[in-house]
Structure formats: structure tokens, C-alpha cells
Amino acid sequence: MIQTTYNKLMQWFLSRPRTTKRILSIFIDYVVVMLVLWMAFSLRLSTWYEPPVSQLWLFFLAPLIATPIFIKLGLYRAIVRYIGLDALWTIFKAISLFTVIFATVVVLSGPYAGLVPRTIYIINAILLFLAVGGLRLYARWLFISTTRSPLAELDNQRYIPPVLIYGAGRAGAQLSALLKMGRQLRPVAFIDDDPTLYRQQINGLNVYRPRDLVKLIDKFHVRDVLLAMPSASRSRRSEILRSLEDLPVHIRTLPDLTEIAEGKLEVSDIQEVDIADLLGREPVAPDPQLLTANISGKCVMVTGAGGSIGSELTRQIIKLKPSRLLLFDISEFALYQIEQELCNQPSGVEVIALLGSVVDRVRMTSICQHFSVQTIYHAAAYKHVPMVEKNVGEGIRNNVFGTLHCAQASIAANVETFVLISTDKAVRPTNTMGASKRMAELVLQALAQISDTRFTMVRFGNVLGSSGSVVPLFREQIARGGPVTVTDARIIRYFMTIPEAAELVIQAGAMGQGGDVFVLDMGSAVKIVDLATRMIHLSGFTVKNAENPDGDIEITYTGLRPGEKLFEELLIGENVSQTAHQKIMRAEERVIAWQDLQLILTDLQHAVSVADYEQVRVLLSKYVDGFIPQCAIEDWLSHRFASKQNVIINQH
């Protein structure tokens, strides 16, 4: 009964407004300062001290001096539940300042100075620090014990799931303290590889060895493990994740240290495992000279600025201090989002959002000339293979002729550097999207021979987390309980993070001399089915298959989509040379002279305009090396029929 009343009283107090709590804290400190001074006299004189009337003014003066100092130094702005060493240091400074001022006032009071022994000031300071600091730590303990008590859990009818924290370093200790103060997750133990930490305690939690994981999961009925090792290398985190894969727990992690502002964590910082950690791919430090060469102090434009790659390019470009950054996109919503994001940064760079299509040559030329654009990163393209396969004409118009018009606008406006974001699907393509991107490369290679603008192409594979990527799709399917869909058990892909890809694109663009095709080192290929399996395991589920019919989530195979390949390549031939950057290579590939390519483009444009997709296929097959369409001619004919219907509807 008493415990229940106490808990209700505490809950009532905790629910009061912060202003009420601060007023109460000031009142308590006011009384404490007087009591501590009285205790200091009693200890100094070794007796139950009864101050004479002539000394009473000291006991009223002390809190009048202490309280403003406490307020000024922020003792009442600190939230009790987060009290730590920083708060104790502030208390120490406040009491030191109070002691100096109090002693000075008493000494300057003349005849009354002799009423106070000099040692009183030191004794009073020590006792006051213990009282003020101790009360706050006790209040913090009361808060934590009240919010974690069984009665509190029962009152709120809420179960707080237990979690293990892998990593007993600074981030792990900070995370455990945060979770203990909240009511979302309940830390029960630490796991750490460091043998010197074994059987030690951090924030009241024992530290165990990794081999104790299975025992701890059973003991505490744990379903979640939080990986708190933000400073560990990506390969080390990948190694740890592999060791946790077979355990029936959901693995989550903290972001990189660079994402933890001022060492402060929030529960919302806990996130799903970064797929880049699964791949174990270590990023390479960028070359500052290559990063700034085409950007710093220059007017830079990014086409397709609202897309996955384009938006990341703009984020990195704005940090390199261009004189002006132009964002160009056909999607109003995507353009608005990236504009707001960049404008909210204190960069000092002028950001201009421009709506339009890269197919509009007149607008592109006008923009380049009006703003005196010096560098263009051309990321605008239709890239979804099945979508372009169903909309052949628009894919060719946007990817080939959009690139052509941008390039011609660049030449007309004397743009210094033009960098095309290409794709590994341009190598021996089996789909229209890949063939259109290779044709765009041919356009730039040809124009590079007859113009002063430096045209450069950067070719790479899949980027993690981009729109249409398998990773967000798998996460969504796992969250729904499956099944997880994979097109083919044999399909493999190369992966790279969006920030790394954008960083390498910027550096590769600075190395171009004109007509260069750069390819990025994508690391090791990954089987998509293995990626799906690992994501299922790290989400705390098991794969349901013939060997494990009682599993949680099934992987189903849907068959290759139109134009999809089992594996991708980055080179058409074997002619490749190294560059100054270990992750960037230069490819030597066939070039079609501009006078010949002009005739090809004229034929291609006519075929697209009349929806003659048989002729489109003939032209692409003839001039794009290795183009072997995967989908049958009947599919192309059906697309042609659908497109002609759309033309008729639009005309009416």
C-alpha cells in the first residue's frame, strides 16, 4: 500500500510542468544551503550548534547569494533524468563561486567577520557539493527506479522488451543509459570482444563474452541485439554480423560516429543494419584536389537533381563551395525536396531550383548561357529496366536525345566539364535502358573530338538504397512477413553506397581529358538470394524452405524481368588502364565519329517519332556493341502497338 502510494506520488510529480519542478528545486536548494551552513558550524565546533541572533543574518544571506549563481550557471535547466558528470562539474563551479563571494561578503562585513571561523568556508563548500549533487543524483535514481518498477509497468500495461548491447565502449554505455531512462527497450547485458571487460559492470549491467550470447538470449528471452560499435571498421562490423546471423534475434545498429552529433544519442538513432556493413566494403579516402577541381568557386549544375544519385551529388557538391549550384529536374516534388534540404544548410552557397526536361534543348542552352555554367553532372535518365522496356520511345528520347541536347547546350555555352552518370547495364546490354545509355556514351565520345568541352562518362553498378533497389524492397517485404521475391537464384549484382558512388563520380570527372569512360571498382559480386537470406536472418527470422518448413519467411522466385541479366559487367572489352585513384579505372572503347553518328541519330530519332520500334532495335543492335535483346520481337511489337494507341489518343 505504501509502495503504491509512493509510486503514485512520484508519477504525479513527474507529470508536473517543468516550470513547477524548477520552482520546487529552487525552494529545496534554498533550504539546503541554510541547513548545510548550520551543519558546517556544528561539525567545526563539534557540538549541536545554536546560532546567536547576531549570526542569523548569515543563514539568510547564504541562499540569497547561492540561488542566483545556481540559476545563472544553469543548474535548473539540467533535466534530472540526464544528470551526469557534466552537471556535477557545473555544480562544483557554482559552489566554488558561491564560497568565494560568500566569504568575501562576510570578511568585508567588518566586526561580524570574526564570528565565522575560516575553516567554515571549506567545510560548508564540501557539504554543499555533497548535498546539492547528491540530491540530484538521488532524484535521477528515483526517476529511473520508478519508471522501471514492476508496478509502473503494470500500471501502464506495457511490456518493455529486453535487449542485449553488443559493444561496451562509450557508445554502448551512452546507449544503455539512454534506454534505461526511456520506456521503449530494456538493456539487460553487454557483449564485448575485449577480454579485459569480461565480468565488469557498466551502468549496472554485466559484460559478457560473445560465446555467451546463446545463453543470454535464453536467459533473458531476448529478441533484439543492438550493435553499438559506430567507430568499428566496416569489415569488422561485417564479421560481427556474420557471427550473429544464425541466432534468432533481430540485429539493429547505431549510425556512424559522424552522424552522432556532439556525442548525444536518441532512441530514434537505432536503425536497421546498414547493408553496406553486410558487404564489408571499406570506403577509400577521397583525393581533396580531385573533389574540388571542377566545383570549388564554379557554377555547377546537376540534372536529375531530385533523383537518388543526383540528390547525393548535390549534397556533396554544396560542401565543396561552388559559387552557385543549379538544381535541374522535371519532377516538381523531387526538386522541391532537395531544394529545401540544401537551403536549410548554413553553406552560404546560392541554390537555384530549375524545372524542365533535358530533352528541351532551347531551355538547357538558355540556362547554361544565362548562369555561365562551368560544370554539369548529368544524372537525369530513365533507369528502371522493365519500365523502359515497356516505354521504349520515351527511354530513347530521354536517355539518348536528352543527353545529346544537354551536351549541345554545353558546347553552345562554353561549359568546361560535362560528366555523364552511366551504368554497367550499358556493357553488352540485353535491354533498351542499357543500350540507350551506351548510345548516350557514344554521343559524348563523338562530341569530345570536335569541341572544347571536356566530356566524361562514369560507369558503375547498383547503388544501395536508390529508388528501385532490392534493399528497400526486401525490407518492406520482411516487415510484411514475406514472401521475399527474387527474380532468379543465380542472379548476382555489384553494390556500392550512394555517397561513395557520388564521391567517386566527382573525382573521376576531374580526371577526364575528353571522351573518357571511367569505370568504378565495385568490389565483389553479391548473390541476390544470399543478400535476401542475410537480411531475413538479421531481422530475427528464419527462411522457410524445404529444409526448414517451419521457417518464418519464404523466398520465392519470380523469373527474370524483361531485359534483365543474370550478371552485369563494367567493361565491353579488356582494354582498361589504372588511374591515380585505386577505385577508378579508364576504359578504352570503340568510338563512332560525329559525322557518322549524326546520321545514325537522325535515323533513330525518326524511328522513335513514328513508333517504329523494329527499326529502333535494328539500329541499337547494329551500333551498340554486344546488344542482344532478351525480350522477343513480339514484346517490342506489343509495345509499338501500345505506343501508337497513345499517340492517337494524344492527337485527339
C-alpha positions as CSV (number, residue, x, y, z in Angstrom):
1,M,0.0,0.0,0.0
2,I,2.8,2.4,1.0
3,Q,4.8,1.5,-2.1
4,T,1.7,2.0,-4.4
5,T,1.1,5.4,-2.8
6,Y,4.7,6.4,-3.2
7,N,4.7,5.4,-6.9
8,K,1.5,7.4,-7.5
9,L,3.1,10.4,-5.8
10,M,6.2,10.1,-7.9
11,Q,4.1,9.7,-11.1
12,W,2.1,12.8,-10.1
13,F,5.3,14.8,-9.5
14,L,6.9,13.6,-12.8
15,S,3.8,14.7,-14.7
16,R,4.0,18.3,-13.4
17,P,5.1,21.1,-15.8
18,R,8.9,21.8,-15.9
19,T,8.4,25.3,-14.5
20,T,6.8,23.8,-11.4
21,K,9.7,21.4,-11.0
22,R,12.2,24.2,-11.3
23,I,10.5,26.4,-8.7
24,L,10.4,23.4,-6.3
25,S,14.1,22.7,-7.0
26,I,15.0,26.4,-6.2
27,F,13.0,26.2,-2.9
28,I,14.7,22.9,-1.9
29,D,18.2,24.4,-2.7
30,Y,17.3,27.5,-0.7
31,V,16.6,25.4,2.4
32,V,19.5,23.1,1.8
33,V,22.0,26.0,1.7
34,M,20.8,27.2,5.1
35,L,20.9,23.7,6.6
36,V,24.3,22.9,5.2
37,L,25.8,26.1,6.7
38,W,24.3,25.2,10.1
39,M,25.8,21.6,9.7
40,A,29.2,23.2,8.9
41,F,29.2,25.2,12.1
42,S,28.1,22.1,14.1
43,L,31.0,20.0,12.6
44,R,33.5,22.7,13.1
45,L,32.6,23.3,16.7
46,S,31.9,19.6,17.4
47,T,28.5,20.5,19.1
48,W,24.9,20.9,18.2
49,Y,25.2,24.5,17.2
50,E,22.6,27.1,18.1
51,P,23.4,30.3,16.3
52,P,23.0,33.5,18.2
53,V,20.7,36.3,17.0
54,S,23.7,38.3,15.8
55,Q,24.6,35.4,13.4
56,L,21.2,34.6,11.9
57,W,21.8,37.0,9.0
58,L,24.5,34.7,7.7
59,F,22.0,31.9,7.3
60,F,19.6,34.1,5.2
61,L,22.4,35.7,3.3
62,A,23.9,32.4,2.1
63,P,20.9,31.2,0.0
64,L,20.4,34.7,-1.4
65,I,23.9,34.6,-2.8
66,A,23.8,30.9,-3.9
67,T,20.4,30.8,-5.7
68,P,21.2,33.5,-8.3
69,I,24.6,31.8,-9.0
70,F,22.8,28.4,-9.4
71,I,20.3,29.9,-11.8
72,K,23.0,31.8,-13.8
73,L,25.1,28.6,-14.3
74,G,22.1,26.6,-15.4
75,L,21.6,24.2,-12.6
76,Y,17.8,24.4,-13.0
77,R,18.0,23.9,-16.8
78,A,19.5,20.5,-16.5
79,I,17.0,17.7,-16.8
80,V,17.3,15.5,-13.7
81,R,16.9,12.2,-15.6
82,Y,20.0,13.1,-17.7
83,I,22.2,14.3,-14.8
84,G,25.8,13.2,-15.4
85,L,29.4,14.2,-14.9
86,D,28.9,17.5,-16.8
87,A,26.2,18.5,-14.4
88,L,28.4,17.7,-11.4
89,W,31.2,19.8,-12.8
90,T,28.7,22.7,-13.2
91,I,27.6,22.2,-9.5
92,F,31.3,22.3,-8.4
93,K,31.9,25.6,-10.3
94,A,28.7,27.1,-8.9
95,I,29.6,26.2,-5.3
96,S,33.2,27.4,-5.7
97,L,31.9,30.7,-6.9
98,F,29.4,30.9,-4.1
99,T,32.0,30.2,-1.5
100,V,34.4,32.9,-2.8
101,I,31.6,35.5,-2.9
102,F,30.1,34.5,0.5
103,A,33.5,34.6,2.2
104,T,34.3,38.0,0.7
105,V,31.0,39.5,1.8
106,V,31.4,38.1,5.4
107,V,35.1,39.3,5.6
108,L,34.1,42.8,4.3
109,S,31.3,43.0,6.9
110,G,33.7,44.3,9.5
111,P,33.1,43.3,13.1
112,Y,31.0,40.3,12.1
113,A,33.9,38.6,10.2
114,G,35.2,37.2,13.5
115,L,32.0,35.3,14.1
116,V,32.8,32.8,11.3
117,P,35.9,30.6,11.6
118,R,37.9,30.4,8.3
119,T,37.6,26.6,8.0
120,I,33.8,27.0,7.9
121,Y,34.0,28.1,4.3
122,I,35.8,24.9,3.2
123,I,33.6,22.6,5.3
124,N,30.5,24.4,4.0
125,A,31.6,24.0,0.4
126,I,32.3,20.3,0.7
127,L,29.0,19.6,2.4
128,L,27.1,21.8,0.0
129,F,28.6,20.0,-3.0
130,L,27.6,16.6,-1.5
131,A,24.1,17.8,-0.7
132,V,23.3,19.6,-4.0
133,G,24.9,17.0,-6.2
134,G,23.7,14.1,-4.1
135,L,20.1,15.2,-4.1
136,R,20.2,15.5,-7.9
137,L,21.7,12.0,-8.3
138,Y,19.2,10.6,-5.9
139,A,16.4,12.3,-7.8
140,R,17.7,10.7,-11.0
141,W,17.8,7.3,-9.3
142,L,14.3,7.7,-8.1
143,F,13.1,8.6,-11.6
144,I,14.8,5.5,-13.1
145,S,13.6,3.2,-10.4
146,T,10.1,4.5,-10.6
147,T,9.8,4.2,-14.4
148,R,11.3,0.7,-14.3
149,S,9.4,-0.7,-11.3
150,P,7.1,-3.6,-11.9
151,L,4.2,-1.6,-10.5
152,A,4.8,1.1,-13.1
153,E,4.9,-1.4,-15.9
154,L,1.7,-3.0,-14.6
155,D,0.0,0.4,-14.3
156,N,0.9,1.3,-17.9
157,Q,0.0,-2.3,-19.0
158,R,3.2,-2.2,-21.2
159,Y,5.9,-4.8,-21.7
160,I,9.4,-3.4,-22.2
161,P,11.3,-5.8,-24.4
162,P,14.8,-6.8,-23.2
163,V,17.8,-6.1,-25.4
164,L,21.5,-7.0,-25.5
165,I,24.0,-4.4,-26.4
166,Y,27.0,-5.6,-28.5
167,G,29.8,-3.2,-27.7
168,A,30.7,-2.0,-24.2
169,G,32.5,1.1,-25.3
170,R,31.5,4.8,-25.0
171,A,28.6,4.5,-27.5
172,G,27.3,1.3,-25.7
173,A,27.4,2.9,-22.3
174,Q,25.7,6.0,-23.6
175,L,23.0,3.9,-25.3
176,S,22.4,1.8,-22.1
177,A,21.9,5.0,-20.1
178,L,19.5,6.4,-22.6
179,L,17.5,3.2,-22.8
180,K,17.3,2.9,-19.0
181,M,15.7,6.3,-18.8
182,G,13.2,5.6,-21.5
183,R,10.4,3.1,-21.7
184,Q,11.0,1.5,-25.2
185,L,13.7,-1.0,-24.7
186,R,15.3,-2.6,-21.6
187,P,19.0,-3.3,-21.7
188,V,19.9,-6.5,-19.8
189,A,23.6,-7.1,-20.5
190,F,26.6,-6.1,-22.7
191,I,28.6,-8.2,-25.1
192,D,32.1,-7.3,-25.9
193,D,35.2,-8.9,-27.5
194,D,37.6,-7.2,-25.1
195,P,38.7,-9.8,-22.5
196,T,39.6,-7.1,-20.0
197,L,35.9,-6.1,-19.8
198,Y,34.6,-9.6,-19.1
199,R,32.7,-9.8,-15.8
200,Q,32.9,-6.0,-15.4
201,Q,29.9,-3.8,-14.9
202,I,28.9,-0.7,-16.9
203,N,25.8,1.2,-15.8
204,G,24.8,-1.7,-13.6
205,L,24.9,-4.2,-16.5
206,N,27.4,-7.1,-16.7
207,V,29.7,-7.5,-19.6
208,Y,29.8,-11.0,-21.2
209,R,31.8,-12.7,-24.0
210,P,30.4,-13.3,-27.5
211,R,30.3,-17.0,-26.8
212,D,27.7,-16.4,-24.0
213,L,25.2,-15.0,-26.5
214,V,23.0,-18.1,-26.8
215,K,22.8,-18.5,-23.0
216,L,21.9,-14.8,-22.5
217,I,19.2,-15.0,-25.3
218,D,17.6,-17.9,-23.5
219,K,18.0,-16.4,-20.0
220,F,16.5,-13.0,-20.7
221,H,14.2,-14.0,-23.6
222,V,15.9,-11.5,-25.8
223,R,14.7,-10.8,-29.4
224,D,16.9,-7.8,-30.2
225,V,20.6,-7.2,-30.2
226,L,21.8,-3.6,-30.6
227,L,25.2,-3.2,-32.3
228,A,26.9,-0.2,-30.6
229,M,30.2,-0.1,-32.4
230,P,30.0,3.1,-34.6
231,S,33.7,3.5,-34.7
232,A,34.5,-0.1,-35.8
233,S,35.6,-0.6,-39.4
234,R,33.0,-1.8,-41.9
235,S,34.9,-5.1,-42.3
236,R,34.8,-5.6,-38.6
237,R,31.1,-4.9,-38.4
238,S,30.5,-7.3,-41.3
239,E,32.5,-10.0,-39.4
240,I,30.3,-9.5,-36.3
241,L,27.1,-9.6,-38.3
242,R,28.1,-12.9,-39.8
243,S,28.7,-14.3,-36.4
244,L,25.1,-13.2,-35.3
245,E,23.3,-14.4,-38.4
246,D,22.3,-17.8,-37.1
247,L,20.9,-16.5,-33.8
248,P,17.1,-16.0,-33.5
249,V,17.4,-12.3,-32.9
250,H,16.8,-9.0,-34.7
251,I,20.0,-7.1,-35.2
252,R,19.9,-3.3,-35.2
253,T,22.7,-0.8,-35.0
254,L,23.8,2.8,-34.3
255,P,24.8,5.2,-37.1
256,D,28.4,6.1,-37.9
257,L,30.1,8.4,-35.4
258,T,29.9,11.3,-37.9
259,E,26.1,11.0,-37.6
260,I,26.1,11.2,-33.8
261,A,26.0,14.9,-33.1
262,E,28.1,16.0,-30.1
263,G,28.1,12.5,-28.7
264,K,24.4,12.6,-28.0
265,L,22.2,9.7,-28.9
266,E,18.5,9.4,-29.4
267,V,16.4,6.2,-29.4
268,S,15.5,7.1,-33.0
269,D,19.2,6.8,-33.9
270,I,18.8,3.0,-33.5
271,Q,18.3,1.7,-37.1
272,E,18.3,-1.4,-39.2
273,V,21.6,-2.9,-40.1
274,D,23.3,-0.9,-42.8
275,I,23.5,-3.2,-45.8
276,A,27.0,-1.8,-46.6
277,D,28.1,-3.4,-43.3
278,L,26.9,-6.8,-44.7
279,L,29.1,-6.3,-47.8
280,G,32.1,-5.3,-45.7
281,R,33.2,-2.8,-48.3
282,E,35.7,-0.3,-46.9
283,P,35.5,3.2,-48.4
284,V,38.6,4.8,-49.7
285,A,39.6,8.3,-48.5
286,P,38.9,10.8,-51.3
287,D,41.5,13.0,-53.0
288,P,40.7,16.6,-52.0
289,Q,42.2,18.0,-55.2
290,L,40.1,15.8,-57.4
291,L,37.0,16.7,-55.3
292,T,37.4,20.4,-55.6
293,A,38.8,20.7,-59.2
294,N,35.5,21.1,-61.1
295,I,33.4,22.5,-58.2
296,S,35.0,25.0,-55.8
297,G,34.3,28.5,-56.8
298,K,32.5,27.4,-60.0
299,C,28.9,27.5,-61.2
300,V,27.7,23.8,-61.1
301,M,24.5,22.3,-62.5
302,V,23.1,18.8,-61.7
303,T,20.4,17.4,-63.9
304,G,18.1,14.9,-62.3
305,A,18.9,16.6,-59.0
306,G,15.9,15.1,-57.3
307,G,16.9,11.5,-58.0
308,S,18.9,9.1,-55.9
309,I,22.3,9.8,-57.4
310,G,21.6,13.4,-58.4
311,S,20.4,14.4,-54.9
312,E,23.5,12.9,-53.3
313,L,25.7,14.7,-55.8
314,T,24.2,18.0,-54.8
315,R,24.7,17.2,-51.1
316,Q,28.4,16.6,-51.7
317,I,28.9,19.4,-54.2
318,I,27.5,22.1,-51.8
319,K,30.1,21.1,-49.2
320,L,32.8,21.9,-51.7
321,K,31.7,25.5,-52.0
322,P,30.7,26.2,-55.6
323,S,29.9,29.8,-56.5
324,R,26.4,28.7,-57.4
325,L,24.5,25.4,-57.5
326,L,21.7,24.8,-60.1
327,L,19.3,22.0,-59.5
328,F,17.5,20.9,-62.6
329,D,14.7,18.3,-62.6
330,I,11.4,17.5,-64.4
331,S,9.8,16.4,-61.1
332,E,8.4,19.4,-59.2
333,F,8.1,17.4,-55.9
334,A,11.6,15.9,-56.0
335,L,13.1,19.3,-56.9
336,Y,11.3,21.0,-54.0
337,Q,12.5,18.4,-51.5
338,I,16.2,18.6,-52.4
339,E,16.0,22.4,-52.7
340,Q,14.5,22.7,-49.1
341,E,17.1,20.3,-47.8
342,L,20.0,22.3,-49.2
343,C,18.6,25.7,-48.4
344,N,18.3,24.7,-44.8
345,Q,22.1,24.1,-44.6
346,P,24.3,27.0,-43.5
347,S,26.5,26.6,-46.6
348,G,26.4,30.2,-47.9
349,V,26.0,28.8,-51.4
350,E,23.3,30.2,-53.7
351,V,21.0,27.3,-54.6
352,I,18.6,27.7,-57.6
353,A,15.9,25.2,-58.5
354,L,15.0,24.9,-62.2
355,L,12.1,22.9,-63.6
356,G,12.4,21.5,-67.0
357,S,13.2,18.5,-69.2
358,V,16.7,17.7,-70.6
359,V,15.0,17.0,-73.9
360,D,14.3,20.7,-74.2
361,R,17.4,21.9,-75.9
362,V,16.4,25.6,-76.0
363,R,15.8,25.7,-72.3
364,M,19.0,23.9,-71.5
365,T,21.0,26.3,-73.7
366,S,19.3,29.3,-72.1
367,I,20.1,28.1,-68.6
368,C,23.7,27.3,-69.3
369,Q,24.3,30.7,-71.0
370,H,22.4,32.8,-68.5
371,F,24.2,31.4,-65.5
372,S,27.5,30.8,-67.2
373,V,27.6,27.2,-66.1
374,Q,31.1,25.7,-65.8
375,T,30.4,22.1,-64.7
376,I,27.4,19.8,-65.4
377,Y,26.7,16.5,-63.8
378,H,24.2,14.8,-66.0
379,A,22.2,12.3,-63.8
380,A,18.8,12.7,-65.5
381,A,17.8,9.4,-67.0
382,Y,15.1,6.7,-67.1
383,K,16.9,3.8,-65.4
384,H,14.3,1.2,-64.4
385,V,14.9,-1.7,-66.8
386,P,11.3,-3.2,-67.0
387,M,9.8,0.3,-67.2
388,V,12.0,1.5,-70.1
389,E,11.4,-1.9,-71.8
390,K,7.7,-1.1,-71.8
391,N,8.2,2.5,-72.8
392,V,10.9,2.2,-75.5
393,G,10.3,5.5,-77.2
394,E,10.4,7.6,-74.0
395,G,13.5,5.7,-72.8
396,I,15.4,6.5,-76.1
397,R,14.1,10.1,-76.2
398,N,15.2,10.9,-72.6
399,N,18.4,8.9,-72.3
400,V,19.9,9.4,-75.8
401,F,18.5,12.7,-77.1
402,G,18.2,14.2,-73.6
403,T,22.0,13.6,-73.2
404,L,22.6,14.9,-76.8
405,H,20.7,18.2,-76.2
406,C,22.4,18.7,-72.8
407,A,25.8,18.2,-74.5
408,Q,25.0,20.6,-77.4
409,A,23.8,23.2,-74.9
410,S,27.1,22.8,-73.0
411,I,29.1,23.4,-76.2
412,A,27.0,26.4,-77.1
413,A,27.5,27.9,-73.6
414,N,31.2,27.0,-73.4
415,V,30.7,24.7,-70.4
416,E,34.1,23.5,-69.2
417,T,33.2,20.0,-68.0
418,F,30.3,17.6,-68.6
419,V,30.1,14.4,-66.6
420,L,27.6,11.7,-67.6
421,I,26.3,9.3,-64.9
422,S,26.3,6.0,-66.8
423,T,25.7,2.4,-65.8
424,D,27.1,-1.1,-66.0
425,K,24.0,-2.1,-68.0
426,A,25.5,-0.2,-70.9
427,V,28.0,-3.1,-71.3
428,R,26.8,-5.8,-73.7
429,P,23.2,-4.7,-72.9
430,T,20.2,-7.0,-73.0
431,N,17.7,-4.2,-72.6
432,T,16.7,-0.9,-74.0
433,M,17.8,1.1,-71.0
434,G,21.3,-0.3,-71.2
435,A,21.5,0.2,-74.9
436,S,20.2,3.8,-74.6
437,K,22.9,4.6,-72.0
438,R,25.7,3.2,-74.2
439,M,24.3,5.2,-77.1
440,A,24.5,8.3,-74.8
441,E,28.1,7.4,-74.1
442,L,28.8,7.2,-77.9
443,V,27.3,10.7,-78.3
444,L,29.6,12.2,-75.8
445,Q,32.6,10.4,-77.1
446,A,32.0,11.7,-80.5
447,L,31.3,15.3,-79.4
448,A,34.5,15.2,-77.3
449,Q,36.5,15.0,-80.5
450,I,35.1,18.2,-82.0
451,S,34.5,20.5,-79.0
452,D,36.5,22.2,-76.2
453,T,34.1,21.0,-73.6
454,R,35.5,18.0,-71.7
455,F,33.0,15.2,-71.8
456,T,33.5,12.4,-69.3
457,M,31.4,9.3,-68.6
458,V,31.4,7.4,-65.3
459,R,30.1,3.9,-65.3
460,F,29.1,1.9,-62.2
461,G,26.7,-0.7,-60.9
462,N,23.9,-0.8,-58.4
463,V,23.8,1.6,-55.5
464,L,22.3,0.6,-52.2
465,G,19.1,2.4,-51.2
466,S,18.3,4.0,-54.5
467,S,14.8,4.1,-55.9
468,G,14.0,0.7,-57.3
469,S,16.8,-1.0,-55.4
470,V,16.2,-4.5,-54.0
471,V,17.3,-3.5,-50.4
472,P,14.3,-1.3,-49.5
473,L,12.0,-3.8,-51.3
474,F,13.4,-6.6,-49.2
475,R,13.0,-4.6,-46.0
476,E,9.3,-3.9,-46.9
477,Q,8.6,-7.5,-47.7
478,I,10.3,-8.7,-44.5
479,A,8.2,-6.2,-42.5
480,R,5.0,-7.6,-44.0
481,G,6.1,-11.1,-43.1
482,G,7.1,-12.1,-46.6
483,P,7.5,-13.6,-49.0
484,V,10.7,-12.1,-50.2
485,T,10.8,-12.1,-54.0
486,V,14.0,-12.8,-56.0
487,T,13.9,-13.0,-59.8
488,D,16.4,-15.9,-60.1
489,A,18.5,-17.9,-57.7
490,R,21.6,-17.4,-59.8
491,I,21.4,-13.6,-60.2
492,I,24.4,-11.6,-59.0
493,R,25.0,-7.8,-58.7
494,Y,27.7,-5.4,-57.7
495,F,26.8,-2.9,-55.0
496,M,28.0,0.4,-53.8
497,T,26.6,3.0,-51.4
498,I,25.2,6.2,-52.9
499,P,27.6,8.5,-51.0
500,E,30.6,6.5,-52.2
501,A,29.3,6.4,-55.8
502,A,28.7,10.2,-55.8
503,E,32.1,10.9,-54.3
504,L,33.9,8.7,-56.9
505,V,31.9,10.3,-59.8
506,I,33.1,13.8,-58.7
507,Q,36.7,12.6,-58.6
508,A,36.5,10.7,-61.9
509,G,35.0,13.7,-63.6
510,A,38.1,15.7,-62.6
511,M,40.4,13.2,-64.2
512,G,38.8,13.3,-67.6
513,Q,40.7,14.7,-70.6
514,G,37.8,14.4,-73.0
515,G,35.8,11.4,-74.2
516,D,37.0,9.3,-71.2
517,V,34.9,6.3,-70.0
518,F,35.7,5.7,-66.3
519,V,34.5,2.6,-64.5
520,L,34.3,2.3,-60.7
521,D,35.7,-0.6,-58.8
522,M,32.5,-2.2,-57.4
523,G,34.2,-4.8,-55.3
524,S,33.0,-8.4,-55.1
525,A,29.7,-9.5,-56.7
526,V,26.9,-10.5,-54.4
527,K,24.2,-13.2,-55.0
528,I,20.9,-11.5,-54.5
529,V,19.4,-14.6,-52.9
530,D,22.3,-14.6,-50.3
531,L,21.6,-10.9,-49.6
532,A,17.9,-11.7,-49.0
533,T,18.7,-14.6,-46.7
534,R,21.1,-12.5,-44.6
535,M,18.5,-9.7,-44.3
536,I,15.9,-12.2,-43.1
537,H,18.3,-13.6,-40.5
538,L,19.4,-10.3,-39.2
539,S,15.7,-9.2,-38.8
540,G,15.3,-12.1,-36.3
541,F,13.5,-14.5,-38.7
542,T,14.4,-17.8,-40.3
543,V,14.0,-18.7,-44.0
544,K,11.1,-21.0,-44.8
545,N,12.1,-23.7,-47.4
546,A,12.2,-27.4,-48.0
547,E,14.9,-27.9,-45.3
548,N,13.1,-25.7,-42.8
549,P,9.3,-25.9,-43.5
550,D,8.6,-24.2,-40.1
551,G,10.6,-21.1,-41.0
552,D,9.2,-17.6,-40.8
553,I,9.7,-16.0,-44.3
554,E,9.8,-17.7,-47.6
555,I,11.9,-16.7,-50.6
556,T,10.1,-17.0,-53.9
557,Y,11.5,-16.8,-57.4
558,T,9.6,-14.7,-60.0
559,G,11.8,-15.2,-63.1
560,L,13.9,-12.6,-64.8
561,R,12.1,-9.4,-65.8
562,P,12.1,-8.2,-69.4
563,G,15.6,-7.2,-70.3
564,E,17.2,-8.3,-67.0
565,K,20.6,-10.0,-67.0
566,L,21.8,-12.7,-64.6
567,F,25.0,-10.7,-64.1
568,E,26.3,-7.2,-65.0
569,E,29.7,-6.1,-66.5
570,L,31.6,-2.9,-66.4
571,L,33.8,-3.3,-69.5
572,I,33.0,-4.1,-73.0
573,G,36.5,-5.4,-73.8
574,E,39.7,-6.0,-71.9
575,N,41.2,-2.6,-72.7
576,V,41.4,-0.9,-69.3
577,S,44.1,1.1,-67.5
578,Q,44.6,2.3,-64.0
579,T,44.3,5.9,-62.9
580,A,45.7,7.8,-60.0
581,H,42.7,6.6,-57.9
582,Q,42.7,3.0,-56.9
583,K,38.9,2.7,-57.2
584,I,38.7,4.3,-60.7
585,M,39.8,2.7,-64.0
586,R,39.8,4.1,-67.5
587,A,38.2,2.0,-70.3
588,E,39.3,2.2,-73.9
589,E,36.3,1.5,-76.1
590,R,35.1,1.9,-79.7
591,V,34.2,5.5,-80.8
592,I,32.0,6.4,-83.7
593,A,33.0,9.7,-85.4
594,W,30.5,12.5,-85.1
595,Q,29.8,12.9,-88.8
596,D,28.8,9.2,-88.9
597,L,26.9,9.3,-85.6
598,Q,24.8,12.2,-86.7
599,L,23.3,10.1,-89.5
600,I,22.6,7.2,-87.0
601,L,20.9,9.6,-84.6
602,T,18.7,11.1,-87.3
603,D,17.5,7.6,-88.2
604,L,17.0,6.7,-84.6
605,Q,15.0,9.9,-83.9
606,H,12.8,9.3,-86.9
607,A,12.1,5.7,-85.8
608,V,11.1,6.9,-82.3
609,S,8.9,9.6,-83.7
610,V,6.9,7.2,-85.8
611,A,7.0,4.5,-83.1
612,D,8.9,2.1,-85.4
613,Y,10.4,0.0,-82.6
614,E,11.6,-2.7,-85.0
615,Q,13.8,-0.1,-86.6
616,V,14.9,1.1,-83.2
617,R,16.0,-2.4,-82.3
618,V,17.8,-2.8,-85.6
619,L,19.8,0.5,-85.1
620,L,20.7,-0.3,-81.5
621,S,21.7,-3.8,-82.4
622,K,23.9,-2.5,-85.2
623,Y,25.8,0.3,-83.4
624,V,25.8,-0.7,-79.7
625,D,28.4,-3.4,-79.1
626,G,27.1,-6.6,-77.7
627,F,23.4,-5.5,-77.7
628,I,21.4,-8.8,-77.6
629,P,17.8,-8.0,-76.6
630,Q,16.5,-10.5,-74.1
631,C,12.8,-10.0,-74.8
632,A,11.3,-11.3,-78.0
633,I,10.4,-9.2,-81.0
634,E,6.7,-9.9,-80.2
635,D,7.1,-7.9,-77.0
636,W,8.6,-5.0,-78.9
637,L,5.7,-5.2,-81.3
638,S,3.2,-5.1,-78.5
639,H,5.0,-2.0,-77.1
640,R,4.8,-0.5,-80.5
641,F,1.1,-1.1,-80.7
642,A,0.5,0.4,-77.2
643,S,2.6,3.4,-78.1
644,K,0.7,4.0,-81.3
645,Q,-2.5,3.9,-79.4
646,N,-1.1,6.5,-77.0
647,V,-0.1,8.7,-80.0
648,I,-3.6,8.5,-81.4
649,I,-5.2,9.3,-78.0
650,N,-2.9,12.3,-77.5
651,Q,-3.6,13.6,-81.0
652,H,-7.3,13.7,-80.3
